[in-house]
Amino acid sequence: MSENERVARAATTMSKIIRTVEPSRLADPTPCAEFDVRALIAHLLFWGPSLVGAARKEAVAPAESAVDLTDDWAAALDSHLDELATAWRDPAAWQGVTYMGGPMELPAPLVGGMVVAELIVHGWDLARAVGNTPHWDDDLLRDTYSDTAATADQGREMGIYGPEVPVAASAPLLDRILGLTGRDPAWP
């Protein structure tokens, strides 16, 4: 799979998930214990400019204040996903170093992999919160599993991931990704 299509492929599924979230479900819990649906959507919009900036090699701080979901949040998130996919389609986005919301340089392929994982894991969080089961293609999940496995310990040290949830090696790739990030694939 072409590296520069990974974000777009993850974003396509996330966009479909967004369309299934009814406004009446914004207070529902998600598998990500610190967020209900509203807070998770706000989190995605809050970090959105930084993730787009990373593709462009720009150190863009996250939004300075909480995101207000009284406007058309679904359209705003869809627009963000389009911008994110476009920015990461540029092969230069995956080369050299970039920034992730601050002045510290990070390898661009590492950040790109983190963006893909963010879309897949939080997409699953949103889908499960509203009773749906999302699907990404196996090539994308295989790459994301490799990226996530390589950085999971660091993610836990930084507080990005919870303690690993044991998942069988024979489990589907998505379940193994979720387990690495501290999520229980069997979350109701």
C-alpha beads as a LAMMPS data file, in Angstrom:
LAMMPS data file: protein, C-alpha beads

188 atoms
187 bonds

1 atom types
1 bond types

-500.0 500.0 xlo xhi
-500.0 500.0 ylo yhi
-500.0 500.0 zlo zhi

Masses

1 110.0

Atoms # bond

1 1 1 0.000 0.000 0.000
2 1 1 1.234 3.479 -0.840
3 1 1 2.275 5.232 2.355
4 1 1 0.741 8.522 1.268
5 1 1 -2.757 6.961 0.951
6 1 1 -2.892 5.560 4.488
7 1 1 -4.432 8.613 6.165
8 1 1 -7.031 8.975 3.411
9 1 1 -8.042 5.329 3.748
10 1 1 -8.406 5.613 7.525
11 1 1 -10.267 8.929 7.167
12 1 1 -12.784 7.459 4.700
13 1 1 -14.012 4.985 7.302
14 1 1 -13.981 7.649 10.034
15 1 1 -16.155 9.855 7.815
16 1 1 -18.698 7.036 7.453
17 1 1 -18.707 6.580 11.234
18 1 1 -19.376 10.269 11.850
19 1 1 -22.546 10.025 9.776
20 1 1 -23.880 7.373 12.173
21 1 1 -23.530 9.523 15.302
22 1 1 -26.885 11.042 16.194
23 1 1 -26.794 14.248 18.276
24 1 1 -28.814 12.444 20.947
25 1 1 -25.795 10.138 21.489
26 1 1 -23.260 12.859 22.372
27 1 1 -23.403 12.066 26.105
28 1 1 -22.944 8.297 25.573
29 1 1 -19.780 6.675 26.965
30 1 1 -17.027 5.442 24.648
31 1 1 -14.435 2.687 25.095
32 1 1 -11.934 5.497 25.698
33 1 1 -12.777 5.936 29.397
34 1 1 -11.812 9.599 29.577
35 1 1 -14.192 10.642 26.771
36 1 1 -17.898 10.484 26.134
37 1 1 -18.921 10.885 22.459
38 1 1 -19.015 14.696 22.720
39 1 1 -15.567 14.891 24.341
40 1 1 -14.082 12.471 21.821
41 1 1 -15.359 14.535 18.886
42 1 1 -14.022 17.672 20.583
43 1 1 -10.660 15.914 21.046
44 1 1 -10.485 15.101 17.336
45 1 1 -11.318 18.685 16.374
46 1 1 -8.941 20.096 19.019
47 1 1 -5.934 18.187 17.634
48 1 1 -6.996 18.487 13.984
49 1 1 -4.931 21.567 13.081
50 1 1 -1.802 20.022 14.628
51 1 1 -2.193 16.811 12.619
52 1 1 -2.646 18.726 9.368
53 1 1 0.285 20.971 10.300
54 1 1 2.451 17.902 10.869
55 1 1 1.940 16.835 7.258
56 1 1 3.032 20.294 6.144
57 1 1 6.071 20.321 8.481
58 1 1 4.517 23.130 10.523
59 1 1 4.512 23.229 14.326
60 1 1 0.847 24.037 14.899
61 1 1 -0.257 24.067 18.518
62 1 1 -3.617 22.484 19.243
63 1 1 -6.599 24.799 19.638
64 1 1 -6.207 27.047 22.659
65 1 1 -9.667 26.365 24.009
66 1 1 -12.171 23.571 24.074
67 1 1 -14.115 22.985 20.899
68 1 1 -17.783 23.980 21.039
69 1 1 -20.022 21.334 19.499
70 1 1 -23.093 23.539 19.259
71 1 1 -22.313 24.201 15.598
72 1 1 -22.426 21.561 12.893
73 1 1 -19.700 19.386 14.410
74 1 1 -20.205 16.555 11.901
75 1 1 -19.525 18.857 8.950
76 1 1 -16.547 20.389 10.780
77 1 1 -15.073 16.952 11.474
78 1 1 -15.724 15.799 7.907
79 1 1 -14.002 18.927 6.598
80 1 1 -11.053 18.279 8.906
81 1 1 -10.780 14.702 7.641
82 1 1 -10.712 15.923 4.024
83 1 1 -7.976 18.433 4.848
84 1 1 -6.028 15.823 6.796
85 1 1 -6.205 13.264 3.973
86 1 1 -5.146 15.850 1.403
87 1 1 -2.197 17.025 3.480
88 1 1 -0.892 13.498 4.119
89 1 1 -1.291 12.480 0.441
90 1 1 1.755 14.614 -0.344
91 1 1 4.716 12.191 -0.423
92 1 1 6.849 14.910 1.238
93 1 1 4.634 14.642 4.343
94 1 1 6.135 11.207 5.010
95 1 1 9.769 12.278 4.568
96 1 1 12.225 13.770 7.008
97 1 1 11.048 15.186 10.302
98 1 1 8.002 17.120 11.427
99 1 1 6.251 18.368 14.544
100 1 1 3.259 17.171 16.525
101 1 1 1.758 20.163 18.264
102 1 1 5.050 21.485 19.611
103 1 1 8.643 22.373 18.768
104 1 1 10.123 18.863 19.163
105 1 1 11.095 17.250 15.854
106 1 1 9.833 13.722 15.234
107 1 1 10.326 11.380 12.266
108 1 1 7.555 12.136 9.756
109 1 1 6.750 8.438 9.133
110 1 1 6.271 7.979 12.895
111 1 1 3.852 10.915 13.058
112 1 1 2.009 9.751 9.945
113 1 1 1.576 6.320 11.521
114 1 1 0.278 7.966 14.699
115 1 1 -2.279 9.926 12.670
116 1 1 -3.538 6.740 11.025
117 1 1 -3.748 4.962 14.394
118 1 1 -5.605 7.954 15.875
119 1 1 -8.240 7.724 13.137
120 1 1 -8.627 3.967 13.437
121 1 1 -8.681 3.718 17.226
122 1 1 -10.879 6.749 17.829
123 1 1 -13.044 5.754 14.863
124 1 1 -13.599 2.420 16.581
125 1 1 -14.318 4.255 19.857
126 1 1 -17.017 6.358 18.168
127 1 1 -18.519 3.451 16.256
128 1 1 -18.732 1.198 19.291
129 1 1 -20.210 4.001 21.407
130 1 1 -23.175 4.181 19.042
131 1 1 -23.457 0.415 18.564
132 1 1 -21.710 0.004 15.211
133 1 1 -18.798 -2.124 14.040
134 1 1 -16.375 -0.294 11.738
135 1 1 -14.215 -1.932 9.078
136 1 1 -10.842 -0.986 7.628
137 1 1 -8.987 -2.999 5.004
138 1 1 -6.421 -5.569 6.112
139 1 1 -3.464 -3.834 4.423
140 1 1 -4.122 -0.658 6.385
141 1 1 -4.649 -2.586 9.628
142 1 1 -1.467 -4.609 9.076
143 1 1 0.616 -1.435 8.693
144 1 1 -1.120 0.185 11.655
145 1 1 -0.553 -2.864 13.834
146 1 1 3.181 -2.795 13.033
147 1 1 3.400 0.926 13.779
148 1 1 1.397 0.614 16.994
149 1 1 3.338 -2.417 18.247
150 1 1 6.609 -0.548 17.695
151 1 1 5.485 2.473 19.735
152 1 1 2.994 1.029 22.254
153 1 1 5.363 1.042 25.234
154 1 1 6.308 4.651 24.534
155 1 1 2.628 5.525 24.163
156 1 1 1.878 4.000 27.563
157 1 1 4.789 5.890 29.145
158 1 1 3.384 9.137 27.724
159 1 1 -0.117 8.337 28.989
160 1 1 -1.538 8.137 25.469
161 1 1 -2.394 4.437 25.813
162 1 1 -3.748 2.540 28.771
163 1 1 -2.345 -0.743 30.042
164 1 1 -2.266 -3.381 27.311
165 1 1 -5.350 -5.574 27.139
166 1 1 -4.331 -9.176 26.354
167 1 1 -5.612 -10.256 22.942
168 1 1 -4.893 -13.595 21.279
169 1 1 -2.234 -13.539 18.561
170 1 1 -4.816 -15.148 16.280
171 1 1 -7.372 -12.368 16.878
172 1 1 -8.275 -9.994 14.049
173 1 1 -5.758 -7.211 13.424
174 1 1 -8.139 -4.516 14.648
175 1 1 -8.600 -6.334 17.970
176 1 1 -4.827 -6.617 18.387
177 1 1 -4.386 -2.891 17.680
178 1 1 -7.073 -2.079 20.227
179 1 1 -5.463 -4.313 22.854
180 1 1 -2.093 -2.590 22.344
181 1 1 -3.735 0.782 22.976
182 1 1 -5.428 -0.390 26.177
183 1 1 -8.887 -1.024 24.780
184 1 1 -10.976 -4.144 25.236
185 1 1 -12.144 -5.263 21.769
186 1 1 -15.197 -6.843 23.444
187 1 1 -16.353 -3.470 24.848
188 1 1 -20.123 -3.434 24.621

Bonds

1 1 1 2
2 1 2 3
3 1 3 4
4 1 4 5
5 1 5 6
6 1 6 7
7 1 7 8
8 1 8 9
9 1 9 10
10 1 10 11
11 1 11 12
12 1 12 13
13 1 13 14
14 1 14 15
15 1 15 16
16 1 16 17
17 1 17 18
18 1 18 19
19 1 19 20
20 1 20 21
21 1 21 22
22 1 22 23
23 1 23 24
24 1 24 25
25 1 25 26
26 1 26 27
27 1 27 28
28 1 28 29
29 1 29 30
30 1 30 31
31 1 31 32
32 1 32 33
33 1 33 34
34 1 34 35
35 1 35 36
36 1 36 37
37 1 37 38
38 1 38 39
39 1 39 40
40 1 40 41
41 1 41 42
42 1 42 43
43 1 43 44
44 1 44 45
45 1 45 46
46 1 46 47
47 1 47 48
48 1 48 49
49 1 49 50
50 1 50 51
51 1 51 52
52 1 52 53
53 1 53 54
54 1 54 55
55 1 55 56
56 1 56 57
57 1 57 58
58 1 58 59
59 1 59 60
60 1 60 61
61 1 61 62
62 1 62 63
63 1 63 64
64 1 64 65
65 1 65 66
66 1 66 67
67 1 67 68
68 1 68 69
69 1 69 70
70 1 70 71
71 1 71 72
72 1 72 73
73 1 73 74
74 1 74 75
75 1 75 76
76 1 76 77
77 1 77 78
78 1 78 79
79 1 79 80
80 1 80 81
81 1 81 82
82 1 82 83
83 1 83 84
84 1 84 85
85 1 85 86
86 1 86 87
87 1 87 88
88 1 88 89
89 1 89 90
90 1 90 91
91 1 91 92
92 1 92 93
93 1 93 94
94 1 94 95
95 1 95 96
96 1 96 97
97 1 97 98
98 1 98 99
99 1 99 100
100 1 100 101
101 1 101 102
102 1 102 103
103 1 103 104
104 1 104 105
105 1 105 106
106 1 106 107
107 1 107 108
108 1 108 109
109 1 109 110
110 1 110 111
111 1 111 112
112 1 112 113
113 1 113 114
114 1 114 115
115 1 115 116
116 1 116 117
117 1 117 118
118 1 118 119
119 1 119 120
120 1 120 121
121 1 121 122
122 1 122 123
123 1 123 124
124 1 124 125
125 1 125 126
126 1 126 127
127 1 127 128
128 1 128 129
129 1 129 130
130 1 130 131
131 1 131 132
132 1 132 133
133 1 133 134
134 1 134 135
135 1 135 136
136 1 136 137
137 1 137 138
138 1 138 139
139 1 139 140
140 1 140 141
141 1 141 142
142 1 142 143
143 1 143 144
144 1 144 145
145 1 145 146
146 1 146 147
147 1 147 148
148 1 148 149
149 1 149 150
150 1 150 151
151 1 151 152
152 1 152 153
153 1 153 154
154 1 154 155
155 1 155 156
156 1 156 157
157 1 157 158
158 1 158 159
159 1 159 160
160 1 160 161
161 1 161 162
162 1 162 163
163 1 163 164
164 1 164 165
165 1 165 166
166 1 166 167
167 1 167 168
168 1 168 169
169 1 169 170
170 1 170 171
171 1 171 172
172 1 172 173
173 1 173 174
174 1 174 175
175 1 175 176
176 1 176 177
177 1 177 178
178 1 178 179
179 1 179 180
180 1 180 181
181 1 181 182
182 1 182 183
183 1 183 184
184 1 184 185
185 1 185 186
186 1 186 187
187 1 187 188
